[in-house]
Amino acid sequence: MCDVEELLRRGAAELGIQLTHGQRRKTLCYLGMIQEHNQRLNLVVLRKVGPTPARYPRRTGIPQKRPL
């Protein structure tokens, strides 16, 4: 399974974003559901550092066929 930060870095340059801060926090409670299932949440802060190419956003279905 891919790490969230790695997935963000793959498309960051192409989309004109930069990962500024990422933290993993265990069991932040959202209506008690996350705590019950012992899941992890990811808090990711992005900074827009460049323009988004004209080809984005892509049509429906294209991201699944050709991910960044």
PDB file of N, CA, C and O in Angstrom:
ATOM      1  N   MET A   1       0.844  -1.188   0.000  1.00  0.00           N
ATOM      2  CA  MET A   1       0.000   0.000   0.000  1.00  0.00           C
ATOM      3  C   MET A   1       0.887   1.247   0.000  1.00  0.00           C
ATOM      4  O   MET A   1       1.882   1.299   0.722  1.00  0.00           O
ATOM      5  N   CYS A   2       0.535   2.234  -0.793  1.00  0.00           N
ATOM      6  CA  CYS A   2       1.343   3.451  -0.908  1.00  0.00           C
ATOM      7  C   CYS A   2       1.113   4.384   0.267  1.00  0.00           C
ATOM      8  O   CYS A   2       0.015   4.459   0.818  1.00  0.00           O
ATOM      9  N   ASP A   3       2.141   5.072   0.628  1.00  0.00           N
ATOM     10  CA  ASP A   3       2.082   6.097   1.652  1.00  0.00           C
ATOM     11  C   ASP A   3       1.412   7.336   1.065  1.00  0.00           C
ATOM     12  O   ASP A   3       1.615   7.652  -0.108  1.00  0.00           O
ATOM     13  N   VAL A   4       0.628   8.029   1.858  1.00  0.00           N
ATOM     14  CA  VAL A   4      -0.080   9.223   1.397  1.00  0.00           C
ATOM     15  C   VAL A   4       0.898  10.276   0.887  1.00  0.00           C
ATOM     16  O   VAL A   4       0.655  10.898  -0.147  1.00  0.00           O
ATOM     17  N   GLU A   5       1.990  10.478   1.599  1.00  0.00           N
ATOM     18  CA  GLU A   5       2.967  11.485   1.179  1.00  0.00           C
ATOM     19  C   GLU A   5       3.577  11.133  -0.176  1.00  0.00           C
ATOM     20  O   GLU A   5       3.818  12.022  -0.993  1.00  0.00           O
ATOM     21  N   GLU A   6       3.825   9.866  -0.419  1.00  0.00           N
ATOM     22  CA  GLU A   6       4.385   9.441  -1.702  1.00  0.00           C
ATOM     23  C   GLU A   6       3.391   9.701  -2.829  1.00  0.00           C
ATOM     24  O   GLU A   6       3.786  10.157  -3.902  1.00  0.00           O
ATOM     25  N   LEU A   7       2.130   9.422  -2.607  1.00  0.00           N
ATOM     26  CA  LEU A   7       1.105   9.697  -3.617  1.00  0.00           C
ATOM     27  C   LEU A   7       1.024  11.186  -3.934  1.00  0.00           C
ATOM     28  O   LEU A   7       0.879  11.567  -5.095  1.00  0.00           O
ATOM     29  N   LEU A   8       1.115  12.019  -2.918  1.00  0.00           N
ATOM     30  CA  LEU A   8       1.070  13.466  -3.131  1.00  0.00           C
ATOM     31  C   LEU A   8       2.276  13.956  -3.918  1.00  0.00           C
ATOM     32  O   LEU A   8       2.142  14.806  -4.798  1.00  0.00           O
ATOM     33  N   ARG A   9       3.429  13.435  -3.612  1.00  0.00           N
ATOM     34  CA  ARG A   9       4.646  13.876  -4.302  1.00  0.00           C
ATOM     35  C   ARG A   9       4.626  13.519  -5.787  1.00  0.00           C
ATOM     36  O   ARG A   9       5.187  14.242  -6.611  1.00  0.00           O
ATOM     37  N   ARG A  10       3.980  12.405  -6.123  1.00  0.00           N
ATOM     38  CA  ARG A  10       3.915  11.980  -7.532  1.00  0.00           C
ATOM     39  C   ARG A  10       3.263  13.037  -8.412  1.00  0.00           C
ATOM     40  O   ARG A  10       3.740  13.309  -9.514  1.00  0.00           O
ATOM     41  N   GLY A  11       2.184  13.630  -7.938  1.00  0.00           N
ATOM     42  CA  GLY A  11       1.474  14.596  -8.762  1.00  0.00           C
ATOM     43  C   GLY A  11       1.755  16.044  -8.430  1.00  0.00           C
ATOM     44  O   GLY A  11       1.255  16.938  -9.113  1.00  0.00           O
ATOM     45  N   ALA A  12       2.542  16.298  -7.398  1.00  0.00           N
ATOM     46  CA  ALA A  12       2.752  17.662  -6.927  1.00  0.00           C
ATOM     47  C   ALA A  12       3.356  18.580  -7.978  1.00  0.00           C
ATOM     48  O   ALA A  12       2.851  19.681  -8.198  1.00  0.00           O
ATOM     49  N   ALA A  13       4.405  18.155  -8.617  1.00  0.00           N
ATOM     50  CA  ALA A  13       5.074  19.018  -9.596  1.00  0.00           C
ATOM     51  C   ALA A  13       4.158  19.327 -10.772  1.00  0.00           C
ATOM     52  O   ALA A  13       4.118  20.459 -11.256  1.00  0.00           O
ATOM     53  N   GLU A  14       3.433  18.332 -11.225  1.00  0.00           N
ATOM     54  CA  GLU A  14       2.550  18.526 -12.373  1.00  0.00           C
ATOM     55  C   GLU A  14       1.376  19.449 -12.051  1.00  0.00           C
ATOM     56  O   GLU A  14       0.921  20.196 -12.917  1.00  0.00           O
ATOM     57  N   LEU A  15       0.889  19.402 -10.832  1.00  0.00           N
ATOM     58  CA  LEU A  15      -0.275  20.205 -10.456  1.00  0.00           C
ATOM     59  C   LEU A  15       0.089  21.538  -9.824  1.00  0.00           C
ATOM     60  O   LEU A  15      -0.797  22.345  -9.542  1.00  0.00           O
ATOM     61  N   GLY A  16       1.366  21.785  -9.596  1.00  0.00           N
ATOM     62  CA  GLY A  16       1.793  23.054  -9.022  1.00  0.00           C
ATOM     63  C   GLY A  16       1.527  23.165  -7.538  1.00  0.00           C
ATOM     64  O   GLY A  16       1.195  24.241  -7.041  1.00  0.00           O
ATOM     65  N   ILE A  17       1.674  22.043  -6.816  1.00  0.00           N
ATOM     66  CA  ILE A  17       1.491  22.066  -5.367  1.00  0.00           C
ATOM     67  C   ILE A  17       2.748  21.558  -4.681  1.00  0.00           C
ATOM     68  O   ILE A  17       3.593  20.910  -5.299  1.00  0.00           O
ATOM     69  N   GLN A  18       2.858  21.861  -3.399  1.00  0.00           N
ATOM     70  CA  GLN A  18       4.011  21.439  -2.607  1.00  0.00           C
ATOM     71  C   GLN A  18       3.496  20.953  -1.264  1.00  0.00           C
ATOM     72  O   GLN A  18       2.675  21.617  -0.632  1.00  0.00           O
ATOM     73  N   LEU A  19       3.971  19.808  -0.832  1.00  0.00           N
ATOM     74  CA  LEU A  19       3.627  19.286   0.482  1.00  0.00           C
ATOM     75  C   LEU A  19       4.398  20.093   1.512  1.00  0.00           C
ATOM     76  O   LEU A  19       5.628  20.068   1.522  1.00  0.00           O
ATOM     77  N   THR A  20       3.693  20.809   2.379  1.00  0.00           N
ATOM     78  CA  THR A  20       4.379  21.629   3.373  1.00  0.00           C
ATOM     79  C   THR A  20       4.466  20.937   4.717  1.00  0.00           C
ATOM     80  O   THR A  20       5.414  21.152   5.472  1.00  0.00           O
ATOM     81  N   HIS A  21       3.481  20.107   5.017  1.00  0.00           N
ATOM     82  CA  HIS A  21       3.490  19.472   6.329  1.00  0.00           C
ATOM     83  C   HIS A  21       2.584  18.256   6.280  1.00  0.00           C
ATOM     84  O   HIS A  21       1.462  18.339   5.779  1.00  0.00           O
ATOM     85  N   GLY A  22       3.042  17.162   6.777  1.00  0.00           N
ATOM     86  CA  GLY A  22       2.216  15.965   6.868  1.00  0.00           C
ATOM     87  C   GLY A  22       2.438  15.302   8.206  1.00  0.00           C
ATOM     88  O   GLY A  22       3.577  15.140   8.646  1.00  0.00           O
ATOM     89  N   GLN A  23       1.365  14.920   8.850  1.00  0.00           N
ATOM     90  CA  GLN A  23       1.464  14.246  10.136  1.00  0.00           C
ATOM     91  C   GLN A  23       0.475  13.097  10.161  1.00  0.00           C
ATOM     92  O   GLN A  23      -0.610  13.174   9.585  1.00  0.00           O
ATOM     93  N   ARG A  24       0.864  12.053  10.826  1.00  0.00           N
ATOM     94  CA  ARG A  24      -0.068  10.959  11.068  1.00  0.00           C
ATOM     95  C   ARG A  24      -0.472  11.036  12.529  1.00  0.00           C
ATOM     96  O   ARG A  24       0.366  11.123  13.426  1.00  0.00           O
ATOM     97  N   ARG A  25      -1.753  11.003  12.736  1.00  0.00           N
ATOM     98  CA  ARG A  25      -2.283  11.042  14.092  1.00  0.00           C
ATOM     99  C   ARG A  25      -3.155   9.816  14.298  1.00  0.00           C
ATOM    100  O   ARG A  25      -3.994   9.491  13.458  1.00  0.00           O
ATOM    101  N   LYS A  26      -2.955   9.152  15.399  1.00  0.00           N
ATOM    102  CA  LYS A  26      -3.742   7.961  15.662  1.00  0.00           C
ATOM    103  C   LYS A  26      -5.032   8.338  16.380  1.00  0.00           C
ATOM    104  O   LYS A  26      -5.019   9.113  17.336  1.00  0.00           O
ATOM    105  N   THR A  27      -6.122   7.793  15.920  1.00  0.00           N
ATOM    106  CA  THR A  27      -7.446   7.869  16.523  1.00  0.00           C
ATOM    107  C   THR A  27      -7.895   9.282  16.889  1.00  0.00           C
ATOM    108  O   THR A  27      -8.033   9.605  18.069  1.00  0.00           O
ATOM    109  N   LEU A  28      -8.116  10.105  15.901  1.00  0.00           N
ATOM    110  CA  LEU A  28      -8.858  11.335  16.124  1.00  0.00           C
ATOM    111  C   LEU A  28     -10.325  10.944  16.056  1.00  0.00           C
ATOM    112  O   LEU A  28     -10.736  10.261  15.118  1.00  0.00           O
ATOM    113  N   CYS A  29     -11.100  11.353  17.006  1.00  0.00           N
ATOM    114  CA  CYS A  29     -12.476  10.874  17.095  1.00  0.00           C
ATOM    115  C   CYS A  29     -13.401  11.668  16.183  1.00  0.00           C
ATOM    116  O   CYS A  29     -13.533  12.883  16.337  1.00  0.00           O
ATOM    117  N   TYR A  30     -14.029  11.005  15.253  1.00  0.00           N
ATOM    118  CA  TYR A  30     -15.054  11.598  14.391  1.00  0.00           C
ATOM    119  C   TYR A  30     -16.328  10.820  14.637  1.00  0.00           C
ATOM    120  O   TYR A  30     -16.527   9.740  14.080  1.00  0.00           O
ATOM    121  N   LEU A  31     -17.186  11.370  15.470  1.00  0.00           N
ATOM    122  CA  LEU A  31     -18.425  10.716  15.880  1.00  0.00           C
ATOM    123  C   LEU A  31     -18.165   9.323  16.457  1.00  0.00           C
ATOM    124  O   LEU A  31     -19.037   8.456  16.399  1.00  0.00           O
ATOM    125  N   GLY A  32     -16.987   9.108  17.006  1.00  0.00           N
ATOM    126  CA  GLY A  32     -16.657   7.848  17.651  1.00  0.00           C
ATOM    127  C   GLY A  32     -16.309   6.710  16.714  1.00  0.00           C
ATOM    128  O   GLY A  32     -15.813   5.680  17.169  1.00  0.00           O
ATOM    129  N   MET A  33     -16.550   6.858  15.427  1.00  0.00           N
ATOM    130  CA  MET A  33     -16.361   5.738  14.501  1.00  0.00           C
ATOM    131  C   MET A  33     -14.890   5.387  14.327  1.00  0.00           C
ATOM    132  O   MET A  33     -14.533   4.209  14.342  1.00  0.00           O
ATOM    133  N   ILE A  34     -14.046   6.371  14.165  1.00  0.00           N
ATOM    134  CA  ILE A  34     -12.634   6.104  13.911  1.00  0.00           C
ATOM    135  C   ILE A  34     -11.984   5.481  15.139  1.00  0.00           C
ATOM    136  O   ILE A  34     -11.181   4.556  15.023  1.00  0.00           O
ATOM    137  N   GLN A  35     -12.330   5.985  16.297  1.00  0.00           N
ATOM    138  CA  GLN A  35     -11.751   5.456  17.520  1.00  0.00           C
ATOM    139  C   GLN A  35     -12.139   3.988  17.712  1.00  0.00           C
ATOM    140  O   GLN A  35     -11.324   3.182  18.162  1.00  0.00           O
ATOM    141  N   GLU A  36     -13.374   3.647  17.372  1.00  0.00           N
ATOM    142  CA  GLU A  36     -13.826   2.267  17.515  1.00  0.00           C
ATOM    143  C   GLU A  36     -13.031   1.322  16.629  1.00  0.00           C
ATOM    144  O   GLU A  36     -12.706   0.211  17.049  1.00  0.00           O
ATOM    145  N   HIS A  37     -12.717   1.741  15.421  1.00  0.00           N
ATOM    146  CA  HIS A  37     -12.048   0.870  14.467  1.00  0.00           C
ATOM    147  C   HIS A  37     -10.533   1.025  14.479  1.00  0.00           C
ATOM    148  O   HIS A  37      -9.842   0.375  13.694  1.00  0.00           O
ATOM    149  N   ASN A  38     -10.009   1.872  15.355  1.00  0.00           N
ATOM    150  CA  ASN A  38      -8.568   2.077  15.495  1.00  0.00           C
ATOM    151  C   ASN A  38      -7.911   2.442  14.156  1.00  0.00           C
ATOM    152  O   ASN A  38      -6.857   1.911  13.808  1.00  0.00           O
ATOM    153  N   GLN A  39      -8.541   3.342  13.422  1.00  0.00           N
ATOM    154  CA  GLN A  39      -8.015   3.776  12.136  1.00  0.00           C
ATOM    155  C   GLN A  39      -7.096   4.975  12.315  1.00  0.00           C
ATOM    156  O   GLN A  39      -7.077   5.610  13.369  1.00  0.00           O
ATOM    157  N   ARG A  40      -6.330   5.274  11.261  1.00  0.00           N
ATOM    158  CA  ARG A  40      -5.435   6.429  11.276  1.00  0.00           C
ATOM    159  C   ARG A  40      -5.959   7.484  10.319  1.00  0.00           C
ATOM    160  O   ARG A  40      -6.507   7.174   9.261  1.00  0.00           O
ATOM    161  N   LEU A  41      -5.781   8.729  10.712  1.00  0.00           N
ATOM    162  CA  LEU A  41      -6.115   9.853   9.847  1.00  0.00           C
ATOM    163  C   LEU A  41      -4.825  10.525   9.414  1.00  0.00           C
ATOM    164  O   LEU A  41      -3.833  10.512  10.143  1.00  0.00           O
ATOM    165  N   ASN A  42      -4.844  11.102   8.243  1.00  0.00           N
ATOM    166  CA  ASN A  42      -3.693  11.854   7.752  1.00  0.00           C
ATOM    167  C   ASN A  42      -4.080  13.313   7.613  1.00  0.00           C
ATOM    168  O   ASN A  42      -5.078  13.639   6.971  1.00  0.00           O
ATOM    169  N   LEU A  43      -3.295  14.184   8.209  1.00  0.00           N
ATOM    170  CA  LEU A  43      -3.477  15.619   8.068  1.00  0.00           C
ATOM    171  C   LEU A  43      -2.396  16.101   7.113  1.00  0.00           C
ATOM    172  O   LEU A  43      -1.204  15.982   7.400  1.00  0.00           O
ATOM    173  N   VAL A  44      -2.815  16.646   5.979  1.00  0.00           N
ATOM    174  CA  VAL A  44      -1.873  17.061   4.950  1.00  0.00           C
ATOM    175  C   VAL A  44      -2.133  18.520   4.606  1.00  0.00           C
ATOM    176  O   VAL A  44      -3.268  18.905   4.325  1.00  0.00           O
ATOM    177  N   VAL A  45      -1.077  19.330   4.629  1.00  0.00           N
ATOM    178  CA  VAL A  45      -1.187  20.743   4.274  1.00  0.00           C
ATOM    179  C   VAL A  45      -0.418  20.950   2.976  1.00  0.00           C
ATOM    180  O   VAL A  45       0.759  20.604   2.875  1.00  0.00           O
ATOM    181  N   LEU A  46      -1.099  21.517   1.987  1.00  0.00           N
ATOM    182  CA  LEU A  46      -0.497  21.750   0.676  1.00  0.00           C
ATOM    183  C   LEU A  46      -0.416  23.242   0.402  1.00  0.00           C
ATOM    184  O   LEU A  46      -1.253  24.018   0.864  1.00  0.00           O
ATOM    185  N   ARG A  47       0.591  23.630  -0.345  1.00  0.00           N
ATOM    186  CA  ARG A  47       0.738  25.027  -0.752  1.00  0.00           C
ATOM    187  C   ARG A  47       0.736  25.065  -2.274  1.00  0.00           C
ATOM    188  O   ARG A  47       1.436  24.291  -2.927  1.00  0.00           O
ATOM    189  N   LYS A  48      -0.055  25.970  -2.826  1.00  0.00           N
ATOM    190  CA  LYS A  48      -0.101  26.154  -4.277  1.00  0.00           C
ATOM    191  C   LYS A  48       1.100  26.994  -4.664  1.00  0.00           C
ATOM    192  O   LYS A  48       1.203  28.150  -4.254  1.00  0.00           O
ATOM    193  N   VAL A  49       2.025  26.424  -5.459  1.00  0.00           N
ATOM    194  CA  VAL A  49       3.266  27.119  -5.801  1.00  0.00           C
ATOM    195  C   VAL A  49       3.394  27.417  -7.288  1.00  0.00           C
ATOM    196  O   VAL A  49       4.356  28.062  -7.706  1.00  0.00           O
ATOM    197  N   GLY A  50       2.455  26.966  -8.081  1.00  0.00           N
ATOM    198  CA  GLY A  50       2.523  27.206  -9.521  1.00  0.00           C
ATOM    199  C   GLY A  50       1.152  27.064 -10.151  1.00  0.00           C
ATOM    200  O   GLY A  50       0.201  26.657  -9.484  1.00  0.00           O
ATOM    201  N   PRO A  51       1.040  27.392 -11.413  1.00  0.00           N
ATOM    202  CA  PRO A  51      -0.256  27.297 -12.085  1.00  0.00           C
ATOM    203  C   PRO A  51      -0.638  25.839 -12.364  1.00  0.00           C
ATOM    204  O   PRO A  51       0.223  24.974 -12.529  1.00  0.00           O
ATOM    205  N   THR A  52      -1.928  25.597 -12.409  1.00  0.00           N
ATOM    206  CA  THR A  52      -2.442  24.283 -12.779  1.00  0.00           C
ATOM    207  C   THR A  52      -2.551  24.227 -14.296  1.00  0.00           C
ATOM    208  O   THR A  52      -3.123  25.135 -14.899  1.00  0.00           O
ATOM    209  N   PRO A  53      -2.019  23.184 -14.931  1.00  0.00           N
ATOM    210  CA  PRO A  53      -2.095  23.083 -16.390  1.00  0.00           C
ATOM    211  C   PRO A  53      -3.544  23.093 -16.889  1.00  0.00           C
ATOM    212  O   PRO A  53      -4.456  22.685 -16.169  1.00  0.00           O
ATOM    213  N   ALA A  54      -3.744  23.550 -18.096  1.00  0.00           N
ATOM    214  CA  ALA A  54      -5.087  23.668 -18.674  1.00  0.00           C
ATOM    215  C   ALA A  54      -5.777  22.315 -18.825  1.00  0.00           C
ATOM    216  O   ALA A  54      -7.005  22.260 -18.888  1.00  0.00           O
ATOM    217  N   ARG A  55      -5.026  21.238 -18.882  1.00  0.00           N
ATOM    218  CA  ARG A  55      -5.654  19.923 -19.064  1.00  0.00           C
ATOM    219  C   ARG A  55      -6.324  19.395 -17.793  1.00  0.00           C
ATOM    220  O   ARG A  55      -6.928  18.323 -17.822  1.00  0.00           O
ATOM    221  N   TYR A  56      -6.231  20.111 -16.706  1.00  0.00           N
ATOM    222  CA  TYR A  56      -6.892  19.739 -15.456  1.00  0.00           C
ATOM    223  C   TYR A  56      -8.001  20.726 -15.168  1.00  0.00           C
ATOM    224  O   TYR A  56      -7.834  21.904 -15.483  1.00  0.00           O
ATOM    225  N   PRO A  57      -9.114  20.331 -14.595  1.00  0.00           N
ATOM    226  CA  PRO A  57      -9.455  18.974 -14.179  1.00  0.00           C
ATOM    227  C   PRO A  57      -9.746  18.080 -15.375  1.00  0.00           C
ATOM    228  O   PRO A  57     -10.120  18.550 -16.449  1.00  0.00           O
ATOM    229  N   ARG A  58      -9.567  16.791 -15.166  1.00  0.00           N
ATOM    230  CA  ARG A  58      -9.765  15.823 -16.247  1.00  0.00           C
ATOM    231  C   ARG A  58     -11.209  15.328 -16.284  1.00  0.00           C
ATOM    232  O   ARG A  58     -11.944  15.451 -15.304  1.00  0.00           O
ATOM    233  N   ARG A  59     -11.599  14.772 -17.415  1.00  0.00           N
ATOM    234  CA  ARG A  59     -12.952  14.237 -17.564  1.00  0.00           C
ATOM    235  C   ARG A  59     -13.174  13.060 -16.619  1.00  0.00           C
ATOM    236  O   ARG A  59     -12.223  12.443 -16.138  1.00  0.00           O
ATOM    237  N   THR A  60     -14.425  12.765 -16.368  1.00  0.00           N
ATOM    238  CA  THR A  60     -14.798  11.635 -15.526  1.00  0.00           C
ATOM    239  C   THR A  60     -14.206  10.345 -16.079  1.00  0.00           C
ATOM    240  O   THR A  60     -14.284  10.085 -17.280  1.00  0.00           O
ATOM    241  N   GLY A  61     -13.624   9.550 -15.216  1.00  0.00           N
ATOM    242  CA  GLY A  61     -13.063   8.260 -15.604  1.00  0.00           C
ATOM    243  C   GLY A  61     -11.594   8.296 -15.989  1.00  0.00           C
ATOM    244  O   GLY A  61     -10.909   7.278 -15.882  1.00  0.00           O
ATOM    245  N   ILE A  62     -11.098   9.432 -16.432  1.00  0.00           N
ATOM    246  CA  ILE A  62      -9.700   9.530 -16.863  1.00  0.00           C
ATOM    247  C   ILE A  62      -8.727   9.330 -15.691  1.00  0.00           C
ATOM    248  O   ILE A  62      -7.719   8.647 -15.872  1.00  0.00           O
ATOM    249  N   PRO A  63      -8.979   9.889 -14.509  1.00  0.00           N
ATOM    250  CA  PRO A  63      -8.042   9.654 -13.400  1.00  0.00           C
ATOM    251  C   PRO A  63      -7.864   8.170 -13.060  1.00  0.00           C
ATOM    252  O   PRO A  63      -6.768   7.751 -12.687  1.00  0.00           O
ATOM    253  N   GLN A  64      -8.926   7.378 -13.184  1.00  0.00           N
ATOM    254  CA  GLN A  64      -8.796   5.952 -12.905  1.00  0.00           C
ATOM    255  C   GLN A  64      -8.001   5.247 -14.003  1.00  0.00           C
ATOM    256  O   GLN A  64      -7.236   4.324 -13.721  1.00  0.00           O
ATOM    257  N   LYS A  65      -8.176   5.676 -15.249  1.00  0.00           N
ATOM    258  CA  LYS A  65      -7.468   5.045 -16.363  1.00  0.00           C
ATOM    259  C   LYS A  65      -6.003   5.459 -16.416  1.00  0.00           C
ATOM    260  O   LYS A  65      -5.129   4.641 -16.700  1.00  0.00           O
ATOM    261  N   ARG A  66      -5.740   6.738 -16.141  1.00  0.00           N
ATOM    262  CA  ARG A  66      -4.374   7.278 -16.206  1.00  0.00           C
ATOM    263  C   ARG A  66      -4.086   8.133 -14.978  1.00  0.00           C
ATOM    264  O   ARG A  66      -4.138   9.360 -15.059  1.00  0.00           O
ATOM    265  N   PRO A  67      -3.782   7.503 -13.835  1.00  0.00           N
ATOM    266  CA  PRO A  67      -3.485   8.293 -12.631  1.00  0.00           C
ATOM    267  C   PRO A  67      -2.208   9.108 -12.801  1.00  0.00           C
ATOM    268  O   PRO A  67      -1.374   8.811 -13.657  1.00  0.00           O
ATOM    269  N   LEU A  68      -2.071  10.133 -11.978  1.00  0.00           N
ATOM    270  CA  LEU A  68      -0.858  10.945 -12.020  1.00  0.00           C
ATOM    271  C   LEU A  68       0.302  10.062 -11.667  1.00  0.00           C
ATOM    272  O   LEU A  68       1.442  10.524 -11.634  1.00  0.00           O
TER     273      LEU A  68
END
